[in-house]
């Protein structure tokens, strides 16, 4: 859409393209930075707020505290009656989360392999039924599950049985769904080759499928890790001794709206308790992102 | 041993039921007492408990919700209890209020509840509607001294069978609190009558500016203040025996009263408060710096607001307004803030009762508990806590004012979720009225219908 008909040299066109690109890049970065600030601000604010007292927290949105105090952290590491403190709570969280993640990965992979690669009677019905449980909110399940676990004598179990055992049975439909989708992209020829080389079904799964599925499996593990560490309702229902409270429950212990409470303590405990998740996320970030995007390539 | 005892009690229960059946309908007046005893025997092992100074070595569970200081004090008290009665182990379970009720509801329904539970008054209606979840504490009165509570306060925790489902740990009601600094700035004293309050609205507007109000009331606060007004004016409780006791016209009068306060610049509109974008008044900058100079709050909750005020501002406990309804009544109602109850499924009701006795009445135990659950309602407990200096002066002052002014008992229905909840009637009616979405006649109809529905009519 130029007004002049004067022919332009290659250099001129080149220079303009480069200039346009540069402007585009600048605009892109400006937009990203502005959006980024909006997204990161609450997190950074939270870190700053752990050093503020209540008045200051409600007074403004500053990141830097005017009257910094370490009270929040000092209280955060205090124990409740000697039974539970934030470190113990974190250990409890891992006692729940680590077996849960391992069991989920194993059970979900096997189930996904079954649904993704084998034809069996009833598959056409069973698969949709399984997927439909995706839409079942946890709230609906609370009562029947509680009654079941109570009958089994698992409520208050020191081994966290009601929280861990279900993951042995591939209860997290979302992961199966994700793995099945991912599995569609894995060429069947690989398995056929494995079969020719004399692999049985289990060997094929372990030596061929699992390595191919790795990015998706890592995503499952990470999601499960985050969800289980943040789970509040589970521990509230099934854990009833202070020494066994996990971090998600511990963080909320002091939050009593009637008497009021120090937000800096709550925020400091939260910050300490999300540290492990953040570290793990960063450590596995590459595979995590790859897993999510690759899983969604083809429906 | 346990099994034999259990078998025996079951046998006795069966025998009693059989004998009752044999009696037929001839002796209906005498049948109710033994019937109660038989169900109790079937669920709890022991009928009425003797205080023989002995107790079983056992483990009992105790659950409560609250905040930090309550957790701490209660854990200490529990430890002291275990030292005093070696052999009894108390396992505790505690947490914050959020979702607590849902988790306990599951426990009550599936019979896994703790032996001793901290309860809300409304739980008796909700979870113990047939009187089978909480033990009638008369059965353990040999160990738990019920005479430390007034008949009136115990009556509020009666279950449908007439048994005492729990003991009231504390009673609570609402009173006014003022930011005296703002009133000083305006050159007037804090109000003690309705006229003074109305006058303060005008004075604030003229002397301090449009942003200054002597009182700030959210939707639920308005419902309570309106109730004070109605109860004072018409001389009857708003909900009596589980039934709405006001007519639609009377409710309209109450709503008009609230709107007249808004018109007189006594309270800010709901729109104004919503515009402050604060989750609650203690987090509202306008309250913190004194532009809202008054609140209507529970007698147990002033410290949260006192501590929230900006430095140098003076927070005072106000009187309940006299002559709200044009007479000398205050219309104030009070409720049981918390109770302790024993589950009928408890295998050790005697030891559970000993724990409650220790926490509420024992000089040592109640002193440790202090006023963490409000000012103790038990006489012995109150004396012990007062002697130990464990009562905050502001709370004590507010509590005395509320209890002295109290004329009615608050029915738990008044605070049922359908009315008080975030999607509840009060929010809709008082919010809509203040926003001008409908007039007071329509609002009165909505309120009347909503409250009638909550009362089960």
Interface residues (C-beta under 8 A of the other chain):
Chain A: X54 X55 X58 X59 X75 X80 X81 X83 X142 X143 X146 X147 X150 X155 X156 X232 X233 X236 X237 X240 X241 X242 X249 X252 X253 X254 X255 X256 X257 X258 X259 X260 X261 X265
Chain B: X61 X63 X65 X66 X67 X68 X69 X70 X71 X72 X75 X76 X79 X91 X92 X93 X94 X95 X96 X97 X98 X99 X100 X102 X103 X106 X109 X110 X111 X112 X114 X278 X280 X282 X283 X285 X288 X298 X300 X301 X303 X304 X307 X308 X310
